[in-house]
């Protein structure tokens, strides 16, 4: 059994607003969706083993499979990441997509590089909050070109999150029972 925590239960209560939020997420307009929700859109899933390519490139990632019901535009996002122990959320940069530079027609995967963090997360159910869409998924000519872009993405995410954390955020508390979806 695969499970993922989302706010879909809450969204269903919003009625027609659900369609608007899903459309915003599917088109990369995460900040607008977050404004409607009153907090960042988030998912929680178990961290799984991957090919470990990110580690060799200097960007170790926490990999998660998301259920097909998550209609998120493939691309790169500035995120907040909380490990399975629920410790303080840390900034990161996440790639959601099929990894076209390294695989042909890969399955959708969420890969999150957590800033200034190193721990064994395999098997933990961790949470990723999507704060800002940075760019669409792209296929690069080489691993070196991909790595160069990953460094730029990290810098962009760090810069944005530093400003975002210092701004006044509205946090909507939602009962966890309303946010649990089993697939």
Backbone as CSV, one residue per row, in Angstrom:
resi,resn,N_x,N_y,N_z,CA_x,CA_y,CA_z,C_x,C_y,C_z
1,UNK,0.837,-1.179,0.000,0.000,0.000,0.000,0.884,1.245,0.000
2,UNK,0.522,2.195,-0.780,1.236,3.463,-0.862,0.321,4.532,-0.285
3,UNK,0.851,5.378,0.543,0.033,6.464,1.062,0.765,7.783,0.882
4,UNK,0.008,8.828,0.729,0.571,10.168,0.615,-0.352,11.124,1.338
5,UNK,0.217,12.036,2.077,-0.570,13.038,2.768,-0.659,14.257,1.873
6,UNK,-1.865,14.706,1.640,-2.090,15.932,0.877,-3.214,16.691,1.551
7,UNK,-3.512,17.836,1.044,-4.640,18.556,1.597,-5.886,18.368,0.745
8,UNK,-5.955,17.255,0.018,-7.088,17.047,-0.872,-8.413,16.965,-0.120
9,UNK,-8.419,16.373,1.056,-9.654,16.329,1.838,-10.156,17.729,2.132
10,UNK,-9.243,18.597,2.494,-9.597,19.992,2.744,-10.051,20.660,1.457
11,UNK,-9.341,20.397,0.383,-9.677,21.034,-0.893,-11.073,20.648,-1.355
12,UNK,-11.445,19.385,-1.118,-12.780,18.950,-1.533,-13.857,19.794,-0.866
13,UNK,-13.592,20.257,0.349,-14.547,21.093,1.062,-14.635,22.489,0.457
14,UNK,-13.656,22.855,-0.335,-13.672,24.176,-0.955,-14.554,24.213,-2.204
15,UNK,-15.012,23.053,-2.640,-15.914,22.993,-3.783,-15.247,23.395,-5.076
16,UNK,-15.819,24.388,-5.774,-15.305,24.777,-7.090,-13.892,25.336,-6.997
17,UNK,-13.481,25.784,-5.823,-12.129,26.291,-5.662,-11.105,25.189,-5.892
18,UNK,-11.486,23.940,-5.636,-10.595,22.804,-5.869,-10.136,22.776,-7.316
19,UNK,-11.055,22.961,-8.241,-10.691,22.965,-9.661,-9.684,24.067,-9.958
20,UNK,-9.904,25.234,-9.374,-8.993,26.353,-9.590,-7.603,26.034,-9.042
21,UNK,-7.544,25.478,-7.834,-6.260,25.158,-7.216,-5.538,24.087,-8.026
22,UNK,-6.257,23.046,-8.427,-5.633,21.984,-9.227,-5.099,22.542,-10.539
23,UNK,-5.838,23.445,-11.162,-5.389,24.058,-12.417,-4.145,24.909,-12.189
24,UNK,-4.118,25.647,-11.092,-2.947,26.466,-10.779,-1.714,25.593,-10.561
25,UNK,-1.858,24.505,-9.811,-0.731,23.601,-9.569,-0.263,22.949,-10.863
26,UNK,-1.202,22.577,-11.708,-0.866,21.905,-12.968,-0.170,22.839,-13.956
27,UNK,-0.281,24.150,-13.722,0.356,25.112,-14.622,1.522,25.850,-13.957
28,UNK,1.955,25.356,-12.799,3.126,25.923,-12.143,2.862,27.188,-11.343
29,UNK,1.613,27.540,-11.149,1.279,28.760,-10.413,1.094,28.456,-8.924
30,UNK,2.158,27.933,-8.333,2.129,27.465,-6.947,1.831,28.604,-5.981
31,UNK,2.414,29.761,-6.196,2.203,30.873,-5.267,0.731,31.291,-5.232
32,UNK,0.068,31.300,-6.368,-1.362,31.638,-6.395,-2.178,30.560,-5.683
33,UNK,-1.839,29.299,-5.916,-2.543,28.208,-5.225,-2.335,28.323,-3.721
34,UNK,-1.120,28.636,-3.319,-0.814,28.781,-1.896,-1.611,29.927,-1.266
35,UNK,-1.799,31.003,-2.011,-2.585,32.129,-1.497,-4.026,31.704,-1.229
36,UNK,-4.590,30.894,-2.103,-5.961,30.414,-1.894,-6.008,29.474,-0.692
37,UNK,-5.014,28.591,-0.598,-4.975,27.635,0.510,-4.685,28.307,1.850
38,UNK,-3.969,29.406,1.817,-3.564,30.069,3.045,-2.267,29.520,3.605
39,UNK,-1.640,28.633,2.871,-0.357,28.027,3.253,0.179,27.283,2.033
40,UNK,1.450,26.860,2.081,2.000,26.143,0.924,1.334,24.789,0.693
41,UNK,1.129,24.472,-0.578,0.674,23.138,-0.958,1.746,22.156,-0.517
42,UNK,1.343,21.015,0.059,2.337,20.074,0.558,1.927,18.647,0.288
43,UNK,2.949,17.813,0.224,2.752,16.380,0.097,3.667,15.697,1.105
44,UNK,3.299,14.501,1.487,4.160,13.694,2.344,4.165,12.288,1.779
45,UNK,5.349,11.720,1.682,5.483,10.377,1.146,6.771,9.767,1.689
46,UNK,6.878,8.471,1.525,8.057,7.762,2.000,9.248,8.040,1.092
47,UNK,10.407,8.273,1.710,11.647,8.458,0.954,12.135,7.086,0.502
48,UNK,12.392,6.979,-0.796,12.801,5.707,-1.398,14.202,5.824,-1.994
49,UNK,14.806,4.685,-2.254,16.114,4.668,-2.903,15.960,5.046,-4.370
50,UNK,16.937,5.757,-4.873,16.967,6.118,-6.280,18.270,5.639,-6.885
51,UNK,18.631,6.218,-8.016,19.863,5.836,-8.707,21.099,6.437,-8.036
52,UNK,20.903,7.374,-7.130,21.981,8.038,-6.379,22.893,8.891,-7.268
53,UNK,22.370,9.308,-8.424,23.134,10.182,-9.310,23.331,11.560,-8.675
54,UNK,22.281,12.087,-8.034,22.389,13.391,-7.391,23.528,13.437,-6.394
55,UNK,23.698,12.361,-5.661,24.784,12.286,-4.667,26.137,12.430,-5.347
56,UNK,26.314,11.771,-6.497,27.601,11.844,-7.189,27.843,13.231,-7.792
57,UNK,26.766,13.989,-8.010,26.886,15.336,-8.579,26.976,16.411,-7.495
58,UNK,26.940,15.999,-6.232,27.000,16.955,-5.132,25.643,17.446,-4.667
59,UNK,24.583,16.783,-5.120,23.215,17.147,-4.761,22.448,15.899,-4.316
60,UNK,22.746,15.357,-3.130,21.999,14.183,-2.675,20.522,14.546,-2.487
61,UNK,19.647,13.667,-2.928,18.218,13.984,-2.890,17.430,12.951,-2.101
62,UNK,16.328,13.415,-1.548,15.315,12.542,-0.953,14.294,12.296,-2.056
63,UNK,14.169,11.041,-2.473,13.300,10.685,-3.592,11.965,10.164,-3.091
64,UNK,10.879,10.614,-3.735,9.532,10.212,-3.350,8.687,9.975,-4.588
65,UNK,7.925,8.899,-4.554,6.903,8.687,-5.568,5.634,9.363,-5.074
66,UNK,4.982,10.119,-5.931,3.717,10.751,-5.577,2.589,10.054,-6.312
67,UNK,1.405,10.031,-5.725,0.276,9.388,-6.395,-0.107,10.155,-7.655
68,UNK,-0.675,9.465,-8.632,-1.071,10.120,-9.887,-2.081,11.242,-9.684
69,UNK,-2.797,11.229,-8.572,-3.788,12.277,-8.318,-3.146,13.646,-8.084
70,UNK,-1.848,13.681,-7.822,-1.149,14.958,-7.639,-0.855,15.527,-9.021
71,UNK,-1.592,16.542,-9.391,-1.438,17.175,-10.698,-0.521,18.385,-10.565
72,UNK,0.778,18.119,-10.596,1.783,19.158,-10.409,2.599,19.276,-11.685
73,UNK,2.851,20.492,-12.134,3.633,20.703,-13.351,5.059,20.211,-13.140
74,UNK,5.566,19.349,-14.021,6.968,18.945,-13.902,7.881,20.159,-14.002
75,UNK,8.820,20.216,-13.064,9.744,21.334,-13.051,10.505,21.403,-11.748
76,UNK,11.102,22.560,-11.525,11.958,22.797,-10.374,11.253,23.783,-9.441
77,UNK,11.277,23.468,-8.145,10.546,24.246,-7.144,11.442,24.611,-5.963
78,UNK,11.230,25.786,-5.392,11.779,26.129,-4.078,10.810,25.511,-3.078
79,UNK,11.349,24.770,-2.103,10.500,24.010,-1.191,10.987,24.144,0.251
80,UNK,10.115,23.739,1.155,10.468,23.529,2.550,10.294,22.029,2.809
81,UNK,11.265,21.432,3.488,11.307,19.987,3.686,11.333,19.683,5.184
82,UNK,10.481,18.778,5.612,10.467,18.325,7.007,10.665,16.824,7.013
83,UNK,11.630,16.359,7.807,11.902,14.918,7.848,10.811,14.185,8.623
84,UNK,10.912,12.865,8.648,9.898,12.031,9.270,9.754,12.235,10.763
85,UNK,10.765,12.784,11.410,10.696,13.051,12.850,9.992,14.376,13.135
86,UNK,9.669,15.127,12.085,8.965,16.387,12.250,9.834,17.516,12.766
87,UNK,11.145,17.386,12.584,12.040,18.456,13.018,11.795,19.712,12.201
88,UNK,12.476,20.767,12.527,12.313,22.053,11.858,12.388,21.903,10.336
89,UNK,11.479,22.587,9.654,11.485,22.573,8.195,12.742,23.263,7.685
90,UNK,13.344,22.673,6.662,14.550,23.225,6.041,14.244,23.564,4.592
91,UNK,14.937,24.573,4.105,14.783,24.945,2.712,15.421,23.918,1.795
92,UNK,14.945,23.895,0.580,15.509,22.990,-0.408,15.053,23.359,-1.803
93,UNK,15.536,22.594,-2.741,15.108,22.735,-4.127,14.703,21.346,-4.598
94,UNK,13.548,21.269,-5.253,13.016,19.966,-5.652,12.770,19.930,-7.153
95,UNK,13.003,18.754,-7.700,12.678,18.485,-9.095,11.537,17.477,-9.106
96,UNK,10.465,17.842,-9.783,9.367,16.901,-9.987,9.283,16.646,-11.479
97,UNK,9.510,15.407,-11.880,9.452,15.127,-13.305,9.986,13.755,-13.661
98,UNK,10.353,13.633,-14.932,10.763,12.343,-15.505,12.266,12.236,-15.737
99,UNK,13.044,13.258,-15.366,14.502,13.255,-15.472,14.967,12.995,-16.911
100,UNK,14.558,13.834,-17.872,14.825,13.562,-19.287,16.300,13.560,-19.677
101,UNK,17.152,14.199,-18.900,18.579,14.206,-19.239,19.214,12.851,-18.977
102,UNK,18.699,12.115,-18.004,19.335,10.865,-17.596,18.527,9.616,-17.933
103,UNK,17.284,9.764,-18.333,16.480,8.598,-18.675,15.437,8.960,-19.728
104,UNK,15.145,8.006,-20.569,14.103,8.190,-21.576,12.766,7.770,-20.975
105,UNK,11.774,8.671,-21.011,10.419,8.344,-20.586,10.376,7.761,-19.170
106,UNK,11.092,8.380,-18.235,11.109,7.916,-16.848,9.769,8.135,-16.167
107,UNK,9.593,7.479,-15.044,8.377,7.684,-14.264,8.497,8.982,-13.481
108,UNK,7.373,9.591,-13.161,7.381,10.825,-12.381,7.963,10.556,-11.002
109,UNK,8.861,11.445,-10.570,9.540,11.296,-9.290,9.781,12.684,-8.704
110,UNK,9.607,12.804,-7.390,9.953,14.024,-6.684,11.305,13.809,-6.031
111,UNK,12.295,14.637,-6.405,13.653,14.554,-5.863,13.955,15.881,-5.184
112,UNK,14.228,15.841,-3.868,14.441,17.069,-3.109,15.848,17.112,-2.545
113,UNK,16.583,18.164,-2.889,17.886,18.444,-2.303,17.635,19.401,-1.146
114,UNK,17.931,18.947,0.067,17.686,19.734,1.273,18.972,20.482,1.620
115,UNK,18.866,21.786,1.773,20.041,22.617,2.030,20.655,22.302,3.399
116,UNK,21.972,22.198,3.404,22.737,22.096,4.650,22.219,20.992,5.567
117,UNK,21.986,19.828,4.982,21.381,18.723,5.726,21.963,17.412,5.231
118,UNK,22.241,16.528,6.149,22.720,15.198,5.786,22.201,14.207,6.814
119,UNK,21.390,13.258,6.369,20.858,12.225,7.251,20.313,11.100,6.395
120,UNK,20.182,9.945,6.973,19.575,8.806,6.303,18.064,8.937,6.429
121,UNK,17.388,9.230,5.346,15.947,9.452,5.349,15.160,8.274,4.776
122,UNK,15.850,7.252,4.284,15.161,6.128,3.637,14.133,5.508,4.581
123,UNK,12.922,5.331,4.060,11.845,4.728,4.827,11.047,5.715,5.656
124,UNK,11.535,6.943,5.805,10.799,7.953,6.562,9.740,8.608,5.675
125,UNK,8.614,8.930,6.267,7.596,9.710,5.575,7.908,11.173,5.857
126,UNK,8.352,11.870,4.835,8.771,13.268,4.947,7.780,14.162,4.206
127,UNK,7.807,15.438,4.544,6.866,16.400,3.969,7.614,17.430,3.135
128,UNK,7.073,17.715,1.964,7.607,18.749,1.085,6.511,19.782,0.856
129,UNK,6.822,21.047,1.177,5.918,22.161,0.914,6.437,22.907,-0.316
130,UNK,5.581,23.078,-1.298,5.959,23.753,-2.533,5.721,25.252,-2.376
131,UNK,6.804,26.031,-2.405,6.718,27.454,-2.124,6.715,28.279,-3.407
132,UNK,7.565,27.922,-4.361,7.653,28.695,-5.617,8.098,27.793,-6.759
133,UNK,7.464,27.963,-7.894,7.885,27.293,-9.124,9.026,28.104,-9.710
134,UNK,10.170,27.459,-9.947,11.340,28.168,-10.472,11.456,28.084,-11.986
135,UNK,11.237,26.886,-12.531,11.361,26.728,-13.988,10.796,25.366,-14.400
136,UNK,10.466,25.210,-15.678,9.979,23.905,-16.152,11.120,22.887,-16.257
137,UNK,10.746,21.617,-16.284,11.721,20.547,-16.486,12.318,20.685,-17.886
138,UNK,13.623,20.413,-17.994,14.315,20.551,-19.269,15.245,19.361,-19.488
139,UNK,15.520,19.074,-20.757,16.536,18.081,-21.104,17.806,18.844,-21.466
140,UNK,18.919,18.456,-20.825,20.199,19.116,-21.069,21.071,18.257,-21.967
141,UNK,22.015,18.899,-22.647,22.904,18.202,-23.576,23.901,17.293,-22.871
142,UNK,24.195,17.599,-21.612,25.189,16.811,-20.892,24.919,16.876,-19.390
143,UNK,25.536,15.955,-18.655,25.448,15.962,-17.194,26.087,17.243,-16.642
144,UNK,27.152,17.711,-17.294,27.812,18.934,-16.846,26.863,20.133,-16.966
145,UNK,26.132,20.219,-18.069,25.168,21.309,-18.251,24.044,21.204,-17.216
146,UNK,23.609,19.990,-16.934,22.596,19.766,-15.900,23.115,20.236,-14.536
147,UNK,24.341,19.858,-14.201,24.929,20.234,-12.911,25.064,21.749,-12.790
148,UNK,25.472,22.409,-13.861,25.567,23.875,-13.851,24.202,24.500,-13.556
149,UNK,23.149,23.961,-14.190,21.804,24.494,-13.969,21.328,24.183,-12.547
150,UNK,21.687,23.019,-12.028,21.312,22.663,-10.659,21.926,23.654,-9.667
151,UNK,23.137,24.092,-9.923,23.767,25.086,-9.053,23.011,26.413,-9.108
152,UNK,22.573,26.802,-10.294,21.775,28.027,-10.433,20.434,27.877,-9.729
153,UNK,19.807,26.712,-9.879,18.517,26.458,-9.224,18.661,26.530,-7.710
154,UNK,19.729,25.946,-7.185,19.977,26.005,-5.745,20.101,27.458,-5.292
155,UNK,20.873,28.237,-6.008,21.060,29.645,-5.657,19.742,30.408,-5.703
156,UNK,18.958,30.189,-6.757,17.658,30.860,-6.885,16.731,30.484,-5.734
157,UNK,16.696,29.201,-5.388,15.825,28.739,-4.306,16.275,29.317,-2.967
158,UNK,17.581,29.295,-2.709,18.085,29.850,-1.443,17.724,31.333,-1.319
159,UNK,17.917,32.074,-2.388,17.622,33.507,-2.373,16.143,33.745,-2.118
160,UNK,15.304,33.047,-2.843,13.862,33.229,-2.671,13.416,32.838,-1.266
161,UNK,13.858,31.689,-0.786,13.412,31.201,0.526,13.889,32.104,1.663
162,UNK,15.057,32.705,1.522,15.539,33.619,2.558,14.581,34.797,2.701
163,UNK,14.102,35.317,1.593,13.143,36.422,1.618,11.784,35.944,2.100
164,UNK,11.356,34.800,1.599,10.035,34.249,1.934,9.917,33.950,3.420
165,UNK,10.954,33.374,4.000,10.926,33.045,5.434,10.786,34.290,6.300
166,UNK,11.331,35.402,5.841,11.287,36.634,6.622,9.986,37.405,6.436
167,UNK,9.177,37.001,5.462,7.908,37.689,5.245,6.859,37.124,6.201
168,UNK,5.786,37.845,6.340,4.688,37.351,7.176,3.912,36.324,6.371
169,UNK,3.893,35.087,6.881,3.161,34.016,6.209,1.917,33.717,7.027
170,UNK,0.842,33.468,6.334,-0.368,33.010,6.988,-0.356,31.499,6.941
171,UNK,-0.518,30.877,8.077,-0.529,29.423,8.136,-1.931,28.977,8.511
172,UNK,-2.509,28.127,7.706,-3.838,27.585,7.953,-3.677,26.223,8.590
173,UNK,-4.190,26.041,9.767,-4.111,24.744,10.431,-5.291,23.897,9.990
174,UNK,-4.973,22.739,9.441,-5.988,21.828,8.953,-5.840,20.521,9.703
175,UNK,-6.922,19.969,10.141,-6.916,18.685,10.824,-6.277,17.637,9.924
176,UNK,-5.308,16.906,10.454,-4.580,15.910,9.659,-5.512,14.864,9.074
177,UNK,-6.610,14.549,9.766,-7.554,13.546,9.247,-8.187,14.009,7.944
178,UNK,-8.281,15.318,7.769,-8.860,15.854,6.541,-7.870,15.797,5.388
179,UNK,-6.622,15.496,5.667,-5.561,15.617,4.667,-4.956,14.270,4.287
180,UNK,-5.528,13.171,4.683,-4.893,11.893,4.447,-5.580,11.163,3.303
181,UNK,-4.780,10.762,2.347,-5.295,10.030,1.196,-4.502,8.741,1.094
182,UNK,-5.178,7.602,1.004,-4.493,6.333,0.791,-4.705,5.903,-0.639
183,UNK,-3.618,5.495,-1.255,-3.669,5.060,-2.647,-3.430,3.562,-2.694
